[in-house]
Amino acid sequence: MKVVIADDEPLARERLRSLLAAHADIEVVAEAGDGRGALEACAGHEPDLVLLDIAMPGIDGLEAARHLAAFEPRPAVVFCTAYDEHALSAFEAAAVDYLVKPVRAERLQAALDRVRTFAAGLDRSRGGDARRQHLCARLRGSLRLIPIEDVHYLQAEEKYVVVHHARGEDLIEESLKSLEEEFGDRFLRIHRNCLVARHELVELRRDPEGHVQAILRHGSQPLEVSRRCVAPLREALRLF
C-alpha cells in the first residue's frame, strides 16, 4: 500500500512514519507540509492512502480531501488531527477514518483495515455539501490550482472541461454536470456545453442571423446561447 503523509508539523510526520514502519506492506512514497503539497504528491505518486492533517496553511486538509475525491485513481483519506471537533466535516469530505493526535498504533491499525475495505469496494461518489475554493488541473504529474473566483466560464469538450480563467485556460477531468451541481450559485448555464460565471455575464445580444449570444466582461468573443437557456438568463440578468 502506497501512502502519502501530509502534516505541517515535522514531528507529527515522523511519528506516523515510525508507526507505519511496523507494517511490511506499507510504503511511504511522499510527505507534504500543506494541502497543495499533498495534492502534488498524490498527482505524482498515485498513493492508495493519504494520512492528512486538517489544520494546515493555505489549502487545508478538508479542501484537499474534496479535490482528492475527484482523482483517478482515488486515494483513501484518513484525517489525523489534534482537534476532534472536525470529525463531522471530515466524514462529509468522504474520509475513511479520523484519528486524533497523538495517533496510537492500535487506532492506526484499525484505520488501515478500513482503508483495505475501502479499496476493495470503492464508492466513488464525491460526498458532502462543502464546496471547494479551487479547481484542480493535472499537468503531466504536477497540478495547477485555479481559484473559483478567477473562473470566467467552463466549456465541455469531449471527456474534459476547459476552464477559461484569469490566467488562461486549463483542462480538468470533471463533468460539467457535477460542476453545475457543486457551484450552481456561481455559474449560469448558457448552453448544454457551457457554464458562465454570474459576475462575467454582461448582456445578451442577437447576431445578424438572430442567434442569441452572451457577452462576457472578460471574454474575447461572444458565446452561443441555446434557445432553452435564453429566458432563464434574461431573468438572471434582470435580478443582477
C-alpha positions as CSV (number, residue, x, y, z in Angstrom):
1,M,0.0,0.0,0.0
2,K,1.5,3.4,-1.0
3,V,1.0,6.2,1.5
4,V,1.4,9.9,1.4
5,I,1.7,11.8,4.8
6,A,0.6,15.4,4.9
7,D,1.1,17.4,8.1
8,D,2.6,20.8,8.7
9,E,4.3,19.5,11.9
10,P,7.5,17.6,11.2
11,L,7.3,15.7,14.5
12,A,3.8,14.5,13.6
13,R,5.0,13.3,10.2
14,E,7.9,11.5,11.9
15,R,5.6,9.7,14.3
16,L,3.3,8.5,11.6
17,R,6.3,7.3,9.5
18,S,7.6,5.4,12.6
19,L,4.2,3.7,13.2
20,L,3.9,2.8,9.5
21,A,7.3,1.2,9.5
22,A,5.9,-1.7,11.6
23,H,3.7,-2.6,8.6
24,A,5.6,-4.6,5.9
25,D,3.0,-3.9,3.2
26,I,3.2,-0.1,3.7
27,E,5.5,2.2,1.6
28,V,5.6,5.9,2.4
29,V,6.1,7.4,-1.1
30,A,6.0,11.1,-0.2
31,E,5.5,13.7,2.6
32,A,4.0,17.2,2.4
33,G,3.7,20.1,4.8
34,D,0.5,21.6,3.4
35,G,-2.6,20.8,1.3
36,R,-1.1,21.9,-2.0
37,G,2.0,19.8,-1.4
38,A,-0.3,16.8,-0.6
39,L,-2.2,17.2,-3.9
40,E,1.1,17.5,-5.9
41,A,2.4,14.4,-4.1
42,C,-0.8,12.5,-5.0
43,A,-0.7,13.6,-8.6
44,G,2.9,12.3,-8.9
45,H,2.7,9.1,-6.9
46,E,-0.9,7.9,-7.1
47,P,-1.0,6.6,-3.5
48,D,-3.6,4.2,-2.0
49,L,-3.8,6.2,1.2
50,V,-3.3,9.8,2.3
51,L,-2.8,10.5,6.0
52,L,-4.0,14.1,6.1
53,D,-3.8,16.8,8.8
54,I,-6.8,19.2,8.8
55,A,-5.3,22.5,10.1
56,M,-2.6,23.3,7.5
57,P,-1.6,26.6,5.9
58,G,-3.0,27.6,2.5
59,I,-5.3,24.8,1.3
60,D,-6.4,22.9,4.5
61,G,-6.9,19.2,4.8
62,L,-10.7,19.4,4.2
63,E,-10.4,21.1,0.9
64,A,-7.5,18.9,-0.2
65,A,-9.7,15.9,0.5
66,R,-12.5,17.2,-1.7
67,H,-10.0,17.6,-4.5
68,L,-8.7,14.1,-3.9
69,A,-12.2,12.7,-4.2
70,A,-12.0,13.6,-7.9
71,F,-8.7,12.0,-8.6
72,E,-8.4,8.8,-10.7
73,P,-7.4,6.6,-9.1
74,R,-8.9,8.0,-6.0
75,P,-6.9,7.5,-2.8
76,A,-8.4,6.8,0.6
77,V,-8.2,9.6,3.0
78,V,-7.6,9.3,6.8
79,F,-7.5,12.5,8.7
80,C,-5.0,12.9,11.6
81,T,-5.7,16.0,13.7
82,A,-5.4,17.3,17.2
83,Y,-9.0,18.6,17.2
84,D,-11.9,16.1,17.5
85,E,-14.5,18.8,16.7
86,H,-13.7,18.4,13.0
87,A,-15.0,14.8,12.9
88,L,-18.3,15.6,11.2
89,S,-16.7,17.8,8.5
90,A,-14.1,15.0,7.9
91,F,-16.7,12.4,7.1
92,E,-18.6,14.8,5.0
93,A,-15.4,15.1,3.0
94,A,-15.6,11.3,2.5
95,A,-12.8,10.4,4.8
96,V,-12.4,6.7,5.6
97,D,-11.3,7.3,9.2
98,Y,-10.4,10.1,11.6
99,L,-7.5,9.8,14.0
100,V,-6.9,12.2,16.9
101,K,-3.3,13.0,17.7
102,P,-1.2,11.6,19.2
103,V,-2.1,8.7,17.0
104,R,-1.9,5.3,18.7
105,A,-0.7,2.2,17.0
106,E,-3.9,0.3,17.5
107,R,-6.1,3.1,16.1
108,L,-3.8,3.4,13.1
109,Q,-4.1,-0.4,12.5
110,A,-7.9,-0.1,12.6
111,A,-7.7,2.8,10.1
112,L,-5.5,0.7,7.8
113,D,-8.0,-2.1,8.0
114,R,-10.8,0.3,6.9
115,V,-8.7,1.5,4.0
116,R,-8.3,-2.0,2.8
117,T,-12.0,-2.4,2.9
118,F,-12.4,0.9,1.1
119,A,-10.0,-0.2,-1.7
120,A,-11.9,-3.5,-2.1
121,G,-15.3,-1.8,-2.7
122,L,-14.6,1.8,-3.6
123,D,-17.5,4.2,-3.6
124,R,-16.5,7.0,-6.0
125,S,-19.2,9.5,-5.0
126,R,-17.9,12.9,-4.2
127,G,-20.0,13.2,-1.0
128,G,-20.6,16.1,1.3
129,D,-22.1,19.5,0.9
130,A,-19.0,21.6,1.4
131,R,-17.6,23.1,-1.7
132,R,-14.1,23.6,-3.0
133,Q,-12.5,27.0,-3.3
134,H,-10.3,25.9,-6.3
135,L,-10.5,23.7,-9.3
136,C,-7.6,21.3,-9.9
137,A,-5.9,20.9,-13.3
138,R,-3.5,18.0,-13.5
139,L,-0.5,18.7,-15.8
140,R,1.8,15.8,-16.5
141,G,2.4,14.7,-12.9
142,S,2.0,18.2,-11.4
143,L,-1.1,20.3,-10.9
144,R,-2.4,23.8,-11.1
145,L,-5.0,25.2,-8.6
146,I,-7.4,27.7,-10.1
147,P,-9.4,29.8,-7.6
148,I,-13.1,29.6,-8.3
149,E,-13.4,33.4,-8.3
150,D,-11.0,33.6,-11.2
151,V,-13.0,31.4,-13.5
152,H,-14.8,33.2,-16.4
153,Y,-16.5,30.2,-17.9
154,L,-16.5,26.4,-18.2
155,Q,-16.8,24.6,-21.6
156,A,-17.2,20.9,-22.1
157,E,-15.0,19.3,-24.8
158,E,-15.4,15.5,-25.2
159,K,-14.4,14.0,-21.8
160,Y,-12.8,17.1,-20.5
161,V,-13.9,20.6,-19.3
162,V,-11.9,23.6,-20.4
163,V,-11.6,26.2,-17.6
164,H,-11.3,29.7,-19.0
165,H,-9.9,31.8,-16.2
166,A,-8.0,35.0,-15.4
167,R,-4.6,33.5,-16.3
168,G,-5.5,31.4,-19.3
169,E,-7.1,28.0,-20.0
170,D,-6.7,24.6,-18.4
171,L,-8.3,21.2,-18.8
172,I,-9.9,19.4,-15.9
173,E,-11.2,15.8,-15.8
174,E,-14.6,16.6,-14.3
175,S,-18.1,16.7,-15.9
176,L,-20.0,20.0,-16.5
177,K,-23.0,18.5,-14.7
178,S,-21.1,17.8,-11.5
179,L,-19.6,21.3,-11.6
180,E,-23.0,22.8,-12.0
181,E,-24.3,20.8,-9.0
182,E,-21.4,21.9,-6.9
183,F,-21.2,25.6,-7.9
184,G,-24.7,26.3,-9.2
185,D,-25.0,29.6,-7.4
186,R,-21.8,30.9,-9.0
187,F,-22.4,29.8,-12.6
188,L,-25.2,30.1,-15.2
189,R,-25.9,27.5,-17.9
190,I,-26.0,29.2,-21.3
191,H,-25.7,26.0,-23.4
192,R,-25.6,22.3,-22.8
193,N,-21.8,22.5,-23.1
194,C,-21.1,25.8,-21.3
195,L,-21.5,27.4,-17.8
196,V,-20.6,31.1,-17.3
197,A,-19.7,32.8,-14.1
198,R,-22.5,35.1,-13.0
199,H,-20.2,38.0,-12.4
200,E,-18.9,37.7,-16.0
201,L,-22.2,37.9,-17.8
202,V,-22.8,41.4,-19.0
203,E,-25.6,41.2,-21.5
204,L,-27.4,39.1,-24.2
205,R,-27.3,40.2,-27.9
206,R,-28.7,38.8,-31.1
207,D,-26.3,38.4,-34.1
208,P,-27.4,39.2,-37.7
209,E,-28.7,35.7,-38.1
210,G,-30.9,36.0,-35.0
211,H,-28.9,33.8,-32.7
212,V,-28.6,34.9,-29.1
213,Q,-25.1,35.4,-27.7
214,A,-23.7,36.0,-24.2
215,I,-21.3,39.0,-23.8
216,L,-18.8,38.4,-21.1
217,R,-16.9,41.0,-19.0
218,H,-13.5,39.4,-19.9
219,G,-14.4,37.4,-23.0
220,S,-12.6,37.9,-26.2
221,Q,-15.7,36.8,-28.2
222,P,-19.4,36.2,-27.6
223,L,-20.6,32.8,-26.6
224,E,-23.5,31.0,-28.1
225,V,-26.7,30.8,-26.0
226,S,-29.1,27.9,-26.6
227,R,-32.8,28.8,-27.1
228,R,-33.9,26.9,-23.9
229,C,-31.4,29.0,-21.8
230,V,-32.5,32.4,-23.1
231,A,-35.4,33.0,-20.8
232,P,-33.6,32.0,-17.5
233,L,-30.6,34.1,-18.5
234,R,-32.8,37.1,-19.1
235,E,-34.4,36.7,-15.7
236,A,-30.9,36.2,-14.1
237,L,-29.7,39.4,-15.7
238,R,-32.8,41.3,-14.5
239,L,-32.0,40.2,-11.0
240,F,-28.4,41.2,-11.0
